[in-house]
Structures are given as C-alpha cells and as structure tokens.
Amino acid sequence: PPPAVPRRGLSRRPATDLSPRVHHALCSMVGRGAQELTSVGSSALTHPDDVEASRRAFSVATEPTAPHYVEKRYLHKSGRTIWAAVSYSIINDEHGRPSHLICQIDDIGLRRESDHALLDAFEIDREATEQLRRPDPTRAGLASADSHALRPTPSSAPRAGGSPARGA
C-alpha cells in the first residue's frame, strides 16, 4: 500500500510575509516542497472556487470576534482536490500588532466523503419510507384479499368456551 499521507499540517507566516515556515506534513498533504510552499501565497494553493471566500475569512482574522476556522479546498500538485479545515491564530508582537499567522490545516477529505455517504443513505431511507406510505393499489388489493382470507368463518369462530367448533 502507498505510504500514509499526514492528515495535519502546520504553517507559520510572518505578517510581513518574510520567511514563512511550513511543517513537512503540510508539504506531503499538498505534494509540494517547503521551498515551493513558502515562495507562493496560500491563494496559489487554494482551489479557484474558494479563493475569494478564503480571502474574506483571513481579511478579518485580526478581529477578536471573527471566527478563526474555515473549511476550504486546496489543490495538490497533481491537481486533485484536498478538503481541509483550517484553524488559525494571530500572534501579536509586544506592541499588540499582528506579527505571525499560525495555521493548523487538517485534511478532512475522508470525513466529508463519509458525511456524503451518510446523507445519501438517509435520502435513500427517506425515499423508501415515503414510498411505503403512499397508497399502492396492488399492495392494497393483496392486503384486502389476505384480510378476507384470514377472517374467521362461522364454523371456525370461537365458541363461548373459547375453542372453535368441531366437526365443521
């Protein structure tokens, strides 16, 4: 089997964008070397459909009430999509100005696949339940015929003593 790909990577990027650092697990996750990762902005690694939302999320990162979590897609060097949960924190210098952005990037591709499989199963179950609740003329006819066949006849009806009549 192929070697396991790390499920969590880390990056530290100075606010000035000088000499960012990345963890080897992040390099493996996106299929790129540390030098390549540190020489490009995160937008170059982000799926094109998620670039704007990612920019918006990080543009308010210094606001204390802003969420410091985003789910987004990255592009592996091979072109495949990697779903990731990005948690990040701003580190301030002694003057209270942002000095670093620390990111923890978790590969959530398997979780998303299992979530979709579960949702698909729920949808199949819901459709089956709805189908069973709809009147079906064939099923209704069979049920009616069965109920007539199961009704006791006068000769098989219980008597006052509780047992069916004999000899009928």
Beta strands, then each sheet from edge to edge (+ up, - down):
strand 1: 8-14
strand 2: 21-22
strand 3: 69-75
strand 4: 81-92
strand 5: 98-107
sheet 1: 2+ 1- 5+ 4- 3+
end
